[in-house]
Amino acid sequence: MYVMETTIALVLGFLLDLILGDPRGWYHPIVSIGRLISKTEECLRKRFPKTKKGELWGGVCLVAMVTTLSTAVPLAISLVSFRLHPALGILAETVMCYYILATKSLKTESMKVADALKQQGLEAGREAVSMIVGRDTGGLDEAGVVRAAVETVAENASDGVIAPMIYLAIGGPALGFFYKSVNTMDSMVGYRNEKYRYFGRAAAKVDDVVNYLPARLSALFMIGGAWLGGFLGTGAFRIYRRDKRKHDSPNSAQTEAVMAGALGVKLAGDAWYFGKKHEKPVIGDDLRPIQVEDIQRANRLLYRTAWIGLLVCLLIKGSLLWAILK
């Protein structure tokens, strides 16, 4: 039902995202999801004992409550809108798809790092990259700043673009917001520090599950983008096969490995978080020094990956529509 309409909404939402990017100064539902997570966490911590078992169950309840509400609200909006008029349903879902996708905002934020390095120097670059990464950035040299920005583009090509797009294609904005709620919870409570070691475990595990297939599809789409020209297509495939598991997360190294191979640079390696050094394996081969211009190159590959992802999603939707009409 409404397969054609939801397909139109996905395409229009994707195009709106490319044109407008993140809506600065406007209401954003992801911000509301973040507030919901914070308030729910605060409430649950008061009600569950501060033991391992208590925090584990509190984390499970957090995931259940946040995902249920984050899915139910957009589902209700879609159903009511389509019941009133198909055009209103398309409009509502277009706006929701637009809010869920983040292609242009990822490019915009990462290019701020490149611009800061070029125009204002290393300190400005460190400050700019601190806005898009979770690691400590005060001790990074220029190559480290660039590397952090490129890794962010690579990882979020899946988390911010392809994964939500796949869920939108399968289940519309309701499933898209389900995914975004899980992803947002992981970014807020999915740490392995003392505070969230147990309470955030459920969110982190669910995030691993919902990203498992999208991360691998994102890597394949990115390899396809690299083969279109201007990148090392063979290198992208070779490094992907070799380094795709070089990360604590089962998903994060998938697109990072492709990006490293496509650019011919070294990514990942040791990083500092909250003043503590974390040893991580290197991804990619150091065929040449990483450059500020690699941030722009990474974004060019991001856009190719996004377009390939959209075409694949349209094929999925088209196949579903054909099966319904047949």
Residue frames relative to the residue before (quaternion, step in Angstrom):
aa qw qx qy qz dx dy dz
M 1.0000 0.0000 0.0000 0.0000 0.00 0.00 0.00
Y 0.8479 0.0750 -0.0975 0.5157 3.56 -0.96 0.96
V 0.2448 0.7936 -0.5264 0.1823 3.63 1.10 0.54
M 0.6602 0.5010 -0.3102 0.4658 3.59 0.91 -0.90
E 0.6719 0.5118 -0.3011 0.4427 3.58 0.91 -0.94
T 0.6850 0.4731 -0.2939 0.4696 3.59 0.91 -0.86
T 0.5939 0.5488 -0.3563 0.4681 3.59 1.18 -0.54
I 0.6378 0.5151 -0.3160 0.4775 3.57 0.97 -0.87
A 0.6551 0.5198 -0.3099 0.4523 3.58 0.95 -0.89
L 0.6332 0.5315 -0.3319 0.4543 3.59 1.00 -0.79
V 0.6737 0.4893 -0.2962 0.4679 3.58 0.89 -0.93
L 0.6761 0.4872 -0.2971 0.4661 3.59 0.88 -0.92
G 0.6427 0.5179 -0.3214 0.4641 3.59 1.02 -0.77
F 0.6291 0.5321 -0.3181 0.4690 3.56 1.04 -0.80
L 0.6840 0.4780 -0.2844 0.4720 3.58 0.90 -0.93
L 0.6192 0.5356 -0.3405 0.4624 3.59 1.03 -0.75
D 0.6402 0.5240 -0.3227 0.4598 3.56 0.99 -0.82
L 0.6639 0.5000 -0.3088 0.4624 3.60 0.93 -0.84
I 0.6965 0.4732 -0.2692 0.4674 3.58 1.05 -0.75
L 0.8128 0.3131 -0.1265 0.4747 3.57 0.75 -1.10
G 0.2664 -0.7638 0.5418 0.2279 3.58 0.99 -0.74
D 0.7737 -0.3223 0.2447 0.4875 3.55 -1.28 -0.36
P 0.3991 -0.7489 0.4747 0.2338 3.63 -0.72 1.01
R 0.2128 -0.8049 0.5463 0.0918 3.57 -0.11 1.30
G 0.8316 0.2109 -0.1630 0.4872 3.55 -0.92 0.92
W 0.6147 0.5149 -0.3520 0.4827 3.60 1.30 -0.03
Y 0.6164 -0.4867 0.4487 0.4264 3.52 -1.34 0.15
H 0.0396 -0.7914 0.6099 0.0123 3.57 -0.99 0.85
P 0.4359 -0.7325 0.4543 0.2589 3.62 -0.60 1.07
I 0.5958 0.5616 -0.3824 0.4282 3.61 1.08 -0.53
V 0.5948 0.5407 -0.3563 0.4764 3.59 1.14 -0.61
S 0.6459 0.5147 -0.3141 0.4682 3.57 1.02 -0.81
I 0.6235 0.5209 -0.3377 0.4753 3.58 1.05 -0.73
G 0.6327 0.5342 -0.3239 0.4576 3.57 1.02 -0.79
R 0.6600 0.4890 -0.3050 0.4820 3.57 0.99 -0.82
L 0.6160 0.5441 -0.3369 0.4594 3.57 1.06 -0.77
I 0.6406 0.5216 -0.3183 0.4649 3.57 0.98 -0.86
S 0.6742 0.5061 -0.2977 0.4481 3.59 0.86 -0.96
K 0.6872 0.4821 -0.2802 0.4656 3.58 0.88 -0.96
T 0.6609 0.5022 -0.3071 0.4656 3.57 0.99 -0.86
E 0.6213 0.5329 -0.3353 0.4664 3.57 1.02 -0.80
E 0.6536 0.5256 -0.3076 0.4495 3.56 0.90 -0.95
C 0.6714 0.4994 -0.2835 0.4684 3.55 0.97 -0.92
L 0.6935 0.4887 -0.2818 0.4481 3.59 0.86 -0.94
R 0.6320 0.5408 -0.3394 0.4391 3.59 1.00 -0.74
K 0.6376 0.5207 -0.3263 0.4645 3.59 1.15 -0.54
R 0.7456 0.4377 -0.2059 0.4584 3.55 1.14 -0.67
F 0.7133 0.3850 -0.2532 0.5280 3.58 1.19 -0.41
P 0.5320 -0.6376 0.4425 0.3385 3.62 -1.00 0.75
K 0.4789 -0.6777 0.4881 0.2704 3.55 -1.15 0.70
T 0.3872 0.6611 -0.5244 0.3716 3.51 0.68 1.25
K 0.6971 -0.4483 0.3323 0.4502 3.56 -1.27 0.19
K 0.6908 0.4755 -0.2774 0.4688 3.57 0.83 -1.00
G 0.6545 0.5271 -0.3122 0.4431 3.56 0.95 -0.88
E 0.6942 0.4641 -0.2803 0.4734 3.57 0.92 -0.87
L 0.6018 0.5466 -0.3594 0.4581 3.57 1.06 -0.64
W 0.6979 0.4526 -0.2737 0.4829 3.58 0.88 -0.93
G 0.5969 0.5500 -0.3581 0.4616 3.58 1.10 -0.60
G 0.6546 0.5120 -0.3006 0.4680 3.58 1.04 -0.82
V 0.6215 0.5299 -0.3330 0.4713 3.57 1.08 -0.75
C 0.6608 0.4980 -0.3032 0.4727 3.58 0.96 -0.87
L 0.6012 0.5574 -0.3557 0.4488 3.58 1.04 -0.73
V 0.6727 0.4938 -0.2953 0.4652 3.58 0.84 -0.98
A 0.6750 0.5062 -0.3003 0.4449 3.58 0.87 -0.96
M 0.7019 0.4783 -0.2752 0.4503 3.59 0.85 -0.94
V 0.6963 0.4774 -0.2823 0.4555 3.58 0.84 -0.97
T 0.6850 0.4772 -0.3047 0.4586 3.61 0.85 -0.87
T 0.6266 0.5429 -0.3419 0.4425 3.59 1.02 -0.76
L 0.7042 0.4498 -0.2691 0.4789 3.57 0.81 -0.97
S 0.6631 0.5173 -0.3053 0.4466 3.60 0.97 -0.86
T 0.6751 0.4618 -0.2839 0.5004 3.59 1.18 -0.51
A 0.6716 0.5376 -0.3005 0.4120 3.57 0.92 -0.93
V 0.6591 0.5317 -0.3248 0.4212 3.60 0.90 -0.87
P 0.7130 0.4188 -0.2905 0.4815 3.67 0.71 -0.88
L 0.5904 0.5571 -0.3704 0.4516 3.59 1.12 -0.61
A 0.6594 0.5017 -0.3035 0.4706 3.59 0.94 -0.88
I 0.6352 0.5262 -0.3284 0.4603 3.59 0.99 -0.83
S 0.6651 0.5045 -0.3050 0.4582 3.59 0.92 -0.90
L 0.6835 0.4967 -0.2948 0.4463 3.58 0.83 -0.99
V 0.6737 0.4827 -0.2980 0.4736 3.60 0.89 -0.90
S 0.6602 0.5211 -0.3117 0.4420 3.59 0.92 -0.88
F 0.6889 0.4608 -0.2890 0.4791 3.59 0.88 -0.87
R 0.6148 0.5438 -0.3524 0.4496 3.58 1.08 -0.62
L 0.6581 0.5020 -0.3048 0.4712 3.57 1.07 -0.76
H 0.7448 -0.2656 0.1897 0.5820 3.59 0.95 -0.91
P 0.5563 -0.6279 0.4206 0.3455 3.63 -0.93 0.81
A 0.6389 0.5302 -0.3349 0.4457 3.60 1.00 -0.78
L 0.6436 0.5074 -0.3178 0.4767 3.57 1.05 -0.77
G 0.6221 0.5393 -0.3307 0.4612 3.57 1.09 -0.72
I 0.6434 0.5109 -0.3137 0.4761 3.57 0.98 -0.87
L 0.6546 0.5188 -0.3115 0.4531 3.58 0.93 -0.91
A 0.6705 0.5021 -0.3006 0.4560 3.58 0.87 -0.95
E 0.7036 0.4565 -0.2759 0.4696 3.58 0.88 -0.91
T 0.5787 0.5686 -0.3725 0.4505 3.59 1.13 -0.59
V 0.6685 0.4948 -0.2946 0.4706 3.56 0.88 -0.96
M 0.6715 0.4919 -0.3082 0.4607 3.60 0.92 -0.85
C 0.6298 0.5186 -0.3344 0.4718 3.60 1.02 -0.76
Y 0.6192 0.5542 -0.3216 0.4539 3.55 1.04 -0.85
Y 0.6795 0.4898 -0.2903 0.4628 3.58 0.92 -0.90
I 0.6783 0.5199 -0.2930 0.4286 3.58 1.04 -0.76
L 0.7128 0.4440 -0.2579 0.4778 3.62 0.98 -0.82
A 0.1242 -0.8331 0.5389 0.0099 3.58 -1.04 0.74
T 0.1909 0.8211 -0.5207 0.1348 3.59 1.01 0.73
K 0.7370 0.4224 -0.2547 0.4621 3.58 0.65 -1.08
S 0.6441 0.5226 -0.3440 0.4402 3.61 0.94 -0.76
L 0.6090 0.5373 -0.3471 0.4689 3.60 1.10 -0.65
K 0.6536 0.4921 -0.3060 0.4868 3.56 0.97 -0.84
T 0.6637 0.5261 -0.3114 0.4310 3.58 0.84 -0.97
E 0.7064 0.4674 -0.2732 0.4559 3.58 0.81 -1.00
S 0.6752 0.4787 -0.3080 0.4692 3.59 0.96 -0.75
M 0.6491 0.5096 -0.3237 0.4628 3.60 1.06 -0.68
K 0.5298 0.5985 -0.4112 0.4381 3.60 1.21 -0.33
V 0.6161 0.5394 -0.3363 0.4651 3.58 1.12 -0.68
A 0.6636 0.4989 -0.3010 0.4691 3.57 0.91 -0.93
D 0.6695 0.4998 -0.3007 0.4599 3.57 0.90 -0.91
A 0.6461 0.5233 -0.3233 0.4520 3.59 0.99 -0.82
L 0.6531 0.5134 -0.3119 0.4611 3.58 0.96 -0.85
K 0.7011 0.4792 -0.2736 0.4517 3.55 0.89 -0.93
Q 0.7876 0.3783 -0.1692 0.4560 3.57 0.87 -0.97
Q 0.8259 0.2369 -0.0916 0.5035 3.59 1.02 -0.78
G 0.5878 -0.6230 0.3564 0.3733 3.58 1.20 -0.19
L 0.7950 -0.3851 0.2240 0.4117 3.51 -1.41 0.04
E 0.6549 0.5241 -0.3342 0.4297 3.62 0.85 -0.88
A 0.6557 0.4979 -0.3040 0.4794 3.57 1.00 -0.85
G 0.6341 0.5301 -0.3252 0.4595 3.56 1.05 -0.75
R 0.6347 0.5231 -0.3247 0.4670 3.58 1.01 -0.81
E 0.6641 0.5011 -0.3056 0.4632 3.56 0.94 -0.89
A 0.6577 0.5157 -0.3128 0.4513 3.59 0.95 -0.87
V 0.7028 0.4561 -0.2856 0.4653 3.59 0.85 -0.89
S 0.5731 0.5943 -0.3855 0.4121 3.63 1.15 -0.48
M 0.6175 0.5662 -0.3321 0.4334 3.58 1.25 -0.45
I 0.7785 0.3358 -0.1701 0.5023 3.60 1.18 -0.41
V 0.7208 0.3527 -0.2485 0.5424 3.61 1.27 0.03
G 0.4636 -0.6957 0.4793 0.2671 3.56 -1.21 0.44
R 0.5755 0.6169 -0.3725 0.3867 3.59 1.23 -0.27
D 0.5764 -0.5292 0.4726 0.4054 3.57 -1.32 0.13
T 0.1734 -0.8290 0.5280 0.0618 3.59 -0.79 1.00
G 0.4625 0.7315 -0.4222 0.2699 3.60 1.25 -0.23
G 0.7570 0.3866 -0.2122 0.4821 3.60 1.07 -0.62
L 0.4580 0.7049 -0.4421 0.3130 3.59 1.25 0.08
D 0.3304 -0.6823 0.6032 0.2481 3.56 -1.13 0.65
E 0.7461 -0.4002 0.2519 0.4687 3.60 -1.23 0.03
A 0.6442 0.5131 -0.3281 0.4626 3.60 0.95 -0.83
G 0.6502 0.5225 -0.3153 0.4526 3.58 1.02 -0.78
V 0.6301 0.5237 -0.3249 0.4725 3.57 1.05 -0.76
V 0.6654 0.4942 -0.2975 0.4739 3.57 0.90 -0.96
R 0.6448 0.5301 -0.3177 0.4498 3.56 0.93 -0.91
A 0.6520 0.5155 -0.3166 0.4570 3.60 0.93 -0.86
A 0.6610 0.5025 -0.3086 0.4641 3.59 0.98 -0.82
V 0.6568 0.5045 -0.3084 0.4679 3.60 0.94 -0.87
E 0.6407 0.5187 -0.3250 0.4634 3.60 0.99 -0.82
T 0.6338 0.5329 -0.3274 0.4551 3.58 1.03 -0.79
V 0.6384 0.5096 -0.3225 0.4783 3.59 0.96 -0.84
A 0.6694 0.5151 -0.3018 0.4423 3.58 0.89 -0.95
E 0.7058 0.4634 -0.2766 0.4590 3.59 0.78 -1.02
N 0.7287 0.4389 -0.2463 0.4645 3.58 0.90 -0.90
A 0.4368 0.6438 -0.4808 0.4044 3.58 1.25 0.04
S 0.6864 0.4179 -0.2664 0.5321 3.56 1.15 -0.60
D 0.7412 0.4518 -0.2487 0.4297 3.59 0.58 -1.18
G 0.7915 0.3579 -0.1657 0.4669 3.56 0.94 -0.89
V 0.7779 0.3180 -0.1592 0.5180 3.58 1.19 -0.39
I 0.8022 0.3385 -0.1916 0.4530 3.57 0.27 -1.26
A 0.6626 0.5094 -0.3232 0.4439 3.62 0.83 -0.89
P 0.6983 0.4322 -0.3082 0.4802 3.65 0.74 -0.86
M 0.6081 0.5572 -0.3558 0.4395 3.59 1.07 -0.67
I 0.6442 0.5153 -0.3183 0.4671 3.59 0.99 -0.84
Y 0.6808 0.4761 -0.2972 0.4707 3.58 0.90 -0.87
L 0.6061 0.5337 -0.3477 0.4764 3.59 1.11 -0.62
A 0.6634 0.5110 -0.3066 0.4526 3.57 0.95 -0.87
I 0.6985 0.4700 -0.2759 0.4637 3.58 1.01 -0.77
G 0.8608 0.0845 0.0232 0.5014 3.57 0.75 -1.05
G 0.5608 -0.6291 0.3903 0.3707 3.58 1.19 0.37
P 0.7941 -0.3278 0.2182 0.4630 3.60 -1.29 -0.20
A 0.5841 0.5812 -0.3884 0.4126 3.61 1.04 -0.63
L 0.7063 0.4200 -0.2591 0.5076 3.58 0.87 -0.93
G 0.5919 0.5705 -0.3563 0.4442 3.58 1.14 -0.63
F 0.6987 0.4419 -0.2691 0.4941 3.58 0.93 -0.87
F 0.5415 0.5720 -0.4042 0.4649 3.59 1.16 -0.45
Y 0.6711 0.4952 -0.2946 0.4664 3.56 0.87 -0.98
K 0.6810 0.4992 -0.2978 0.4453 3.58 0.83 -0.97
S 0.6268 0.5286 -0.3474 0.4549 3.60 1.05 -0.67
V 0.6448 0.5034 -0.3179 0.4794 3.59 1.02 -0.79
N 0.6694 0.5083 -0.2917 0.4565 3.56 0.90 -0.94
T 0.6585 0.4990 -0.3006 0.4765 3.59 1.01 -0.81
M 0.6247 0.5257 -0.3372 0.4688 3.59 1.01 -0.76
D 0.6469 0.5212 -0.3262 0.4510 3.58 0.92 -0.86
S 0.6823 0.4888 -0.2893 0.4603 3.59 0.97 -0.85
M 0.7197 0.4445 -0.2461 0.4732 3.60 1.16 -0.53
V 0.8290 0.1569 -0.0576 0.5336 3.60 0.93 -0.82
G 0.5596 0.6590 -0.3713 0.3387 3.61 1.23 -0.10
Y 0.3856 0.7304 -0.4810 0.2940 3.59 1.10 0.61
R 0.4057 -0.7045 0.5275 0.2467 3.55 -1.26 0.44
N 0.3992 0.7054 -0.4942 0.3143 3.58 1.11 0.56
E 0.7599 -0.4038 0.2534 0.4419 3.55 -1.32 0.08
K 0.6678 0.5339 -0.3058 0.4189 3.59 0.94 -0.87
Y 0.8261 0.2485 -0.0886 0.4979 3.58 0.89 -0.95
R 0.2965 0.7943 -0.4945 0.1915 3.60 1.25 0.16
Y 0.7864 0.2479 -0.1264 0.5515 3.59 0.97 -0.84
F 0.6631 0.5246 -0.3152 0.4310 3.57 0.91 -0.90
G 0.7550 0.3957 -0.2136 0.4772 3.60 1.01 -0.75
R 0.4290 0.7415 -0.4439 0.2627 3.57 1.28 -0.08
A 0.6514 0.5234 -0.3295 0.4394 3.61 0.89 -0.87
A 0.6527 0.5143 -0.3124 0.4603 3.58 0.94 -0.89
A 0.6645 0.5067 -0.3041 0.4575 3.58 0.94 -0.88
K 0.6745 0.4955 -0.2985 0.4588 3.60 0.94 -0.87
V 0.6477 0.4995 -0.3235 0.4757 3.60 0.97 -0.82
D 0.6276 0.5319 -0.3349 0.4594 3.59 1.03 -0.77
D 0.6228 0.5291 -0.3390 0.4661 3.60 1.01 -0.76
V 0.6728 0.5058 -0.2998 0.4491 3.58 0.94 -0.90
V 0.7266 0.4451 -0.2686 0.4492 3.61 0.73 -1.02
N 0.7012 0.4435 -0.2719 0.4875 3.60 1.20 -0.40
Y 0.4391 0.7386 -0.4483 0.2464 3.59 1.21 -0.27
L 0.7483 0.3759 -0.2190 0.5008 3.60 0.67 -1.05
P 0.6543 0.5131 -0.3409 0.4387 3.68 0.84 -0.80
A 0.6274 0.5402 -0.3524 0.4362 3.61 0.98 -0.73
R 0.6874 0.4723 -0.2815 0.4746 3.57 0.97 -0.82
L 0.6274 0.5018 -0.3360 0.4915 3.58 1.06 -0.65
S 0.6167 0.5459 -0.3414 0.4529 3.59 1.02 -0.78
A 0.6457 0.5191 -0.3191 0.4602 3.57 0.97 -0.84
L 0.6621 0.4976 -0.3077 0.4684 3.59 0.96 -0.84
F 0.6403 0.5109 -0.3256 0.4722 3.59 1.00 -0.81
M 0.6611 0.5091 -0.3054 0.4589 3.58 1.00 -0.84
I 0.6036 0.5277 -0.3533 0.4821 3.58 1.08 -0.67
G 0.6334 0.5227 -0.3238 0.4697 3.58 1.00 -0.82
G 0.6492 0.5142 -0.3147 0.4639 3.58 0.99 -0.80
A 0.6437 0.5235 -0.3212 0.4564 3.57 1.02 -0.77
W 0.6621 0.5159 -0.3002 0.4532 3.58 1.08 -0.76
L 0.5683 0.6174 -0.3869 0.3823 3.61 1.17 -0.33
G 0.6727 -0.4969 0.2884 0.4663 3.58 1.25 -0.13
G 0.7581 0.3818 -0.2865 0.4443 3.53 -1.21 0.62
F 0.7420 0.2865 -0.1846 0.5773 3.58 1.30 -0.10
L 0.5486 -0.5960 0.4671 0.3545 3.56 -1.31 0.20
G 0.2250 -0.8252 0.5061 0.1113 3.57 0.12 1.30
T 0.6599 0.4976 -0.3034 0.4743 3.57 0.94 -0.90
G 0.6531 0.5189 -0.3041 0.4602 3.54 1.01 -0.88
A 0.6214 0.5527 -0.3377 0.4408 3.57 1.01 -0.81
F 0.6922 0.4669 -0.2719 0.4784 3.58 0.91 -0.92
R 0.6612 0.5212 -0.3089 0.4424 3.58 0.96 -0.88
I 0.6985 0.4500 -0.2790 0.4815 3.59 0.83 -0.95
Y 0.5883 0.5623 -0.3717 0.4467 3.59 1.08 -0.62
R 0.6821 0.4820 -0.2934 0.4652 3.58 0.83 -0.94
R 0.7172 0.4695 -0.2565 0.4465 3.58 0.97 -0.82
D 0.8388 0.2736 -0.0730 0.4649 3.58 0.82 -1.07
K 0.4089 0.7627 -0.4443 0.2316 3.61 1.23 0.00
R 0.7157 0.4107 -0.2580 0.5025 3.62 1.20 -0.29
K 0.4966 0.6785 -0.4190 0.3427 3.60 1.24 0.13
H 0.6018 0.4990 -0.3966 0.4811 3.56 0.57 1.19
D 0.5773 -0.5809 0.4373 0.3716 3.59 -1.14 0.57
S 0.6709 0.4475 -0.2769 0.5225 3.55 1.10 -0.74
P 0.4749 -0.6767 0.4705 0.3085 3.62 -0.97 0.71
N 0.7394 0.4468 -0.2083 0.4585 3.58 1.25 -0.34
S 0.6272 0.6223 -0.3494 0.3120 3.60 0.93 -0.86
A 0.7010 0.4870 -0.2858 0.4356 3.60 0.96 -0.80
Q 0.4626 0.7062 -0.4443 0.2999 3.60 1.21 -0.27
T 0.7755 0.3158 -0.1772 0.5172 3.59 0.64 -1.10
E 0.5763 0.5729 -0.3871 0.4356 3.60 1.13 -0.52
A 0.6415 0.5239 -0.3238 0.4573 3.58 0.99 -0.80
V 0.6483 0.5058 -0.3210 0.4699 3.58 0.96 -0.84
M 0.6613 0.5150 -0.3113 0.4479 3.58 0.89 -0.94
A 0.6490 0.5172 -0.3202 0.4569 3.59 0.92 -0.89
G 0.6902 0.4754 -0.2823 0.4668 3.58 0.92 -0.89
A 0.6535 0.5262 -0.3127 0.4453 3.58 1.00 -0.80
L 0.7292 0.4024 -0.2309 0.5030 3.58 1.08 -0.74
G 0.3794 -0.7354 0.4797 0.2917 3.58 1.19 -0.47
V 0.5742 0.5757 -0.3766 0.4439 3.57 1.13 0.69
K 0.5051 -0.6174 0.5129 0.3171 3.51 -1.40 0.15
L 0.0604 -0.7836 0.6181 0.0188 3.58 -0.96 0.93
A 0.7560 0.3808 -0.2965 0.4422 3.55 -1.42 0.09
G 0.3345 0.7136 -0.5698 0.2327 3.59 -1.09 -0.62
D 0.7678 -0.3787 0.2540 0.4502 3.57 -1.33 0.04
A 0.0069 0.7890 -0.6138 0.0274 3.57 -1.11 0.74
W 0.3792 -0.7152 0.5465 0.2147 3.55 -1.26 0.52
Y 0.0180 -0.7783 0.6273 -0.0191 3.56 -0.98 0.95
F 0.8448 -0.0570 -0.0008 0.5321 3.57 -0.77 1.10
G 0.7329 -0.4591 0.2261 0.4483 3.54 0.96 0.94
K 0.6710 0.4660 -0.2926 0.4970 3.58 1.27 0.09
K 0.3972 -0.7304 0.5069 0.2277 3.56 -0.87 0.98
H 0.1252 -0.7710 0.6221 0.0534 3.54 -0.98 0.97
E 0.2955 -0.7656 0.5468 0.1661 3.58 -0.65 1.09
K 0.0186 0.7991 -0.5970 0.0682 3.55 -0.76 1.10
P 0.5174 -0.6401 0.4585 0.3352 3.60 -1.05 0.64
V 0.5021 -0.6320 0.5038 0.3078 3.52 -1.24 0.52
I 0.2023 -0.7587 0.6091 0.1117 3.56 -1.08 0.78
G 0.7867 0.2897 -0.2292 0.4946 3.57 -0.85 0.97
D 0.4377 -0.6597 0.5445 0.2771 3.54 -1.39 0.11
D 0.4393 -0.7001 0.5077 0.2430 3.54 -1.05 0.83
L 0.0171 0.8412 -0.5388 0.0428 3.58 0.55 1.18
R 0.7800 -0.0336 0.0344 0.6239 3.56 1.20 -0.54
P 0.5990 -0.5532 0.4123 0.4063 3.62 -1.18 0.36
I 0.4750 -0.6517 0.5038 0.3096 3.56 -1.04 0.73
Q 0.1784 -0.8011 0.5690 0.0509 3.59 -1.01 0.87
V 0.6603 -0.4943 0.3847 0.4144 3.55 -1.28 0.41
E 0.6346 0.5585 -0.3238 0.4250 3.57 1.02 -0.81
D 0.5561 0.6181 -0.3960 0.3897 3.59 1.19 -0.35
I 0.5545 0.5793 -0.4057 0.4387 3.61 1.17 -0.36
Q 0.6635 0.4790 -0.2979 0.4916 3.58 0.97 -0.83
R 0.6349 0.5192 -0.3320 0.4660 3.59 0.99 -0.77
A 0.6320 0.5320 -0.3285 0.4579 3.59 1.00 -0.81
N 0.6680 0.4946 -0.2990 0.4689 3.57 1.00 -0.79
R 0.6040 0.5397 -0.3595 0.4633 3.57 1.09 -0.59
L 0.6643 0.4753 -0.2974 0.4943 3.56 1.01 -0.78
L 0.5786 0.5758 -0.3594 0.4523 3.58 1.13 -0.65
Y 0.6879 0.4823 -0.2887 0.4591 3.59 0.83 -0.96
R 0.6260 0.5161 -0.3425 0.4739 3.59 0.99 -0.71
T 0.6407 0.5282 -0.3157 0.4591 3.56 0.99 -0.87
A 0.6512 0.5264 -0.3103 0.4501 3.57 0.98 -0.89
W 0.6728 0.4908 -0.3015 0.4644 3.60 0.91 -0.88
I 0.6350 0.5086 -0.3311 0.4779 3.58 0.99 -0.79
G 0.6372 0.5340 -0.3192 0.4549 3.58 1.00 -0.84
L 0.6497 0.5151 -0.3168 0.4607 3.57 0.96 -0.86
L 0.6491 0.5189 -0.3179 0.4564 3.59 0.93 -0.88
V 0.6530 0.4990 -0.3162 0.4739 3.59 0.97 -0.81
C 0.6504 0.5113 -0.3155 0.4647 3.59 0.96 -0.84
L 0.6375 0.5160 -0.3260 0.4702 3.59 1.04 -0.73
L 0.6156 0.5278 -0.3414 0.4753 3.56 1.08 -0.66
I 0.6318 0.5227 -0.3273 0.4696 3.59 1.04 -0.80
K 0.6810 0.4815 -0.2837 0.4732 3.56 0.89 -0.97
G 0.6473 0.5261 -0.3185 0.4503 3.57 1.01 -0.82
S 0.6374 0.5196 -0.3222 0.4689 3.57 1.02 -0.79
L 0.6456 0.5167 -0.3162 0.4651 3.57 1.02 -0.81
L 0.6555 0.5049 -0.3085 0.4693 3.57 0.97 -0.86
W 0.6393 0.5243 -0.3212 0.4618 3.58 1.00 -0.81
A 0.6530 0.5100 -0.3143 0.4634 3.58 1.00 -0.82
I 0.6577 0.5078 -0.3121 0.4607 3.59 1.05 -0.71
L 0.7310 0.4409 -0.2352 0.4648 3.55 0.93 -0.96
K 0.5520 0.6488 -0.3893 0.3504 3.59 1.16 -0.53
